[in-house]
Amino acid sequence: VWKERGIRGGVCVEREMMKMVVVMASSTPPSFSHSMPTPHKWSSPPFLPIPSQILVLSSSGWAKFRRGNASVIVQACVADQKDDRFSPRRHMLVGVGVLATSFLVRIGNALAEKAPKGFQAVLDNFDGYRFLYPFGWQEVVVKGQDVVYKDVIEPLENVSVSIIDTDKTDVHQLGSAEEVAAALLRKVLASPSQKAQLLDSKEKVVDGKTYYTFEFLAKSSNYTRHALGTVAIANGRFFTLTTGANQRRWGKMEDRLRTVVDSFMLMN
């Protein structure tokens, strides 16, 4: 039994059962992205754990698996509609579960070992970024964001990553750190009802890639959010990570939030 809902033009399949039967419809193993080695021998046991999210990104069978804090892109075979084991209208992703699941478990274990105390790590091999977030924050789905983690008790304490296409190859082509940050506050990061104030902006270079980082306030009638952000460009895409907290909790959260924003790195 599957429950489906649309996300970014694809389908997010949420786990309703802990296990499913995998039927191999082809002797050819799925093709994996460069971050995942192709197996020498493809085999499947009759039952396997289902990753917590499967994002079907294209009709050709490419799917992005997310389990815990790790994700990987795989390509699935589509069952032959003429096979009498399947109804004519039923397409199944087959042959991806064993390797994807075990690979994600290994990534998750490795990330847990590398994350500093009090933090958990996110590694997205498909989109090519990684960052840390405070232990205990929960992943939530927010339209227009690639990923979001937040504190369920203090919802203003969160981190999000958004990705949009761009024809630029470097953030310098968009302007200075102050200009880019001001434009984001004016157009994206603060609502029309909020009064935004840019507190600081600066540039850093890591492994030859330029990042703009900035600090700002977004003031509403009943609260003020104190936030940090960082932006960078890679492979024709503009990445924005933002994190923050209610102003009344800034003194307690500042060090942790600065760790989050400083940890954001592009891998491509």
ChimeraX attribute file (.defattr): number of C-alpha atoms within 10 A of each C-alpha:
attribute: neighborCount
match mode: 1-to-1
recipient: residues
	/A:1	7
	/A:2	8
	/A:3	10
	/A:4	12
	/A:5	10
	/A:6	11
	/A:7	16
	/A:8	13
	/A:9	11
	/A:10	16
	/A:11	18
	/A:12	21
	/A:13	18
	/A:14	16
	/A:15	17
	/A:16	11
	/A:17	10
	/A:18	11
	/A:19	13
	/A:20	13
	/A:21	13
	/A:22	18
	/A:23	16
	/A:24	18
	/A:25	15
	/A:26	13
	/A:27	10
	/A:28	11
	/A:29	19
	/A:30	19
	/A:31	17
	/A:32	19
	/A:33	14
	/A:34	10
	/A:35	11
	/A:36	15
	/A:37	11
	/A:38	14
	/A:39	12
	/A:40	7
	/A:41	7
	/A:42	15
	/A:43	13
	/A:44	15
	/A:45	10
	/A:46	10
	/A:47	14
	/A:48	17
	/A:49	15
	/A:50	21
	/A:51	23
	/A:52	16
	/A:53	18
	/A:54	21
	/A:55	20
	/A:56	25
	/A:57	18
	/A:58	13
	/A:59	9
	/A:60	11
	/A:61	17
	/A:62	20
	/A:63	23
	/A:64	22
	/A:65	25
	/A:66	19
	/A:67	19
	/A:68	17
	/A:69	20
	/A:70	22
	/A:71	25
	/A:72	24
	/A:73	25
	/A:74	21
	/A:75	22
	/A:76	21
	/A:77	22
	/A:78	18
	/A:79	19
	/A:80	16
	/A:81	14
	/A:82	9
	/A:83	10
	/A:84	8
	/A:85	10
	/A:86	13
	/A:87	11
	/A:88	11
	/A:89	7
	/A:90	10
	/A:91	13
	/A:92	17
	/A:93	19
	/A:94	20
	/A:95	25
	/A:96	23
	/A:97	23
	/A:98	18
	/A:99	21
	/A:100	23
	/A:101	21
	/A:102	14
	/A:103	17
	/A:104	20
	/A:105	17
	/A:106	13
	/A:107	20
	/A:108	20
	/A:109	12
	/A:110	12
	/A:111	18
	/A:112	16
	/A:113	12
	/A:114	11
	/A:115	16
	/A:116	13
	/A:117	10
	/A:118	11
	/A:119	18
	/A:120	21
	/A:121	24
	/A:122	21
	/A:123	20
	/A:124	20
	/A:125	20
	/A:126	18
	/A:127	20
	/A:128	14
	/A:129	17
	/A:130	17
	/A:131	22
	/A:132	25
	/A:133	25
	/A:134	23
	/A:135	13
	/A:136	13
	/A:137	20
	/A:138	14
	/A:139	17
	/A:140	13
	/A:141	11
	/A:142	12
	/A:143	11
	/A:144	12
	/A:145	16
	/A:146	15
	/A:147	18
	/A:148	20
	/A:149	21
	/A:150	21
	/A:151	17
	/A:152	14
	/A:153	8
	/A:154	12
	/A:155	13
	/A:156	20
	/A:157	23
	/A:158	22
	/A:159	27
	/A:160	19
	/A:161	21
	/A:162	17
	/A:163	17
	/A:164	13
	/A:165	12
	/A:166	14
	/A:167	11
	/A:168	15
	/A:169	15
	/A:170	19
	/A:171	20
	/A:172	16
	/A:173	10
	/A:174	12
	/A:175	12
	/A:176	15
	/A:177	22
	/A:178	18
	/A:179	11
	/A:180	20
	/A:181	24
	/A:182	19
	/A:183	14
	/A:184	14
	/A:185	18
	/A:186	16
	/A:187	10
	/A:188	10
	/A:189	18
	/A:190	19
	/A:191	14
	/A:192	11
	/A:193	10
	/A:194	17
	/A:195	15
	/A:196	20
	/A:197	16
	/A:198	15
	/A:199	13
	/A:200	13
	/A:201	20
	/A:202	14
	/A:203	16
	/A:204	11
	/A:205	9
	/A:206	9
	/A:207	8
	/A:208	7
	/A:209	16
	/A:210	17
	/A:211	25
	/A:212	21
	/A:213	24
	/A:214	23
	/A:215	20
	/A:216	22
	/A:217	22
	/A:218	21
	/A:219	19
	/A:220	15
	/A:221	8
	/A:222	5
	/A:223	13
	/A:224	18
	/A:225	23
	/A:226	24
	/A:227	28
	/A:228	25
	/A:229	27
	/A:230	24
	/A:231	25
	/A:232	21
	/A:233	24
	/A:234	21
	/A:235	14
	/A:236	13
	/A:237	18
	/A:238	19
	/A:239	21
	/A:240	21
	/A:241	23
	/A:242	23
	/A:243	25
	/A:244	29
	/A:245	25
	/A:246	20
	/A:247	19
	/A:248	12
	/A:249	15
	/A:250	17
	/A:251	10
	/A:252	11
	/A:253	17
	/A:254	17
	/A:255	10
	/A:256	17
	/A:257	25
	/A:258	16
	/A:259	16
	/A:260	24
	/A:261	24
	/A:262	16
	/A:263	14
	/A:264	23
	/A:265	21
	/A:266	20
	/A:267	15
	/A:268	12
